[in-house]
């Protein structure tokens, strides 16, 4: 059964977060967008089966060196290890540990940038758009800031924004964590991109995938 938007954030929570964005943007020329995805970033079974295959190829050889095992028995042992280990890694929570951290980080960043571009956040007049992207299954949060904001704020300034989302999600308070993160993003933007006369260019809504 698929995950619906209501399972991630209720309609009331989404409305409250949209209002939080409006409040945060009131004190800045920046634009804030939020995307929450319940879709895995990575094909976990691929990595699970890859590790199972590697271990199945290597593990039986010490057995063959210590015991008198002929080739058919060795091949049968390899097949058994692959099937058992592959099932264990692919169909249990262990699958999340099969994906290398660097691969997961790159996937999260790449997906966040894709959403940043597809939502047109890079097209604001002052290049002051900011995206908070949350990948729930993989426990990743990425902030993508457009050129003007990135040059003024720098990448490390968004760490607290990400932490607020992750803390809320771990404690079962995703909506509250997002609201805290939006408020913090608004405070950062207010310091580095004070309000001007330009209109609100992006819709103040939460995108739930």
ABEGO torsion letter per residue (X at the ends): XBBBAAAABBAAAAAAAAAAAAAAAAABABBBBBBBBABBABBAAAAAAAAAAAAAAAAAAAAAAABBBBAAAAAAAAAAAAAAAAAAAAABAAAAAABBAAAAAAAAAAAAAAAAAAAGAAABAAGABBBBBBBAAAGBBBBBBBAAAAAAAEAAAAAAAAAAAAAAAAAGBAAAAAAAAAAAAAAAAAAABBBBABBBABBBBBBBX
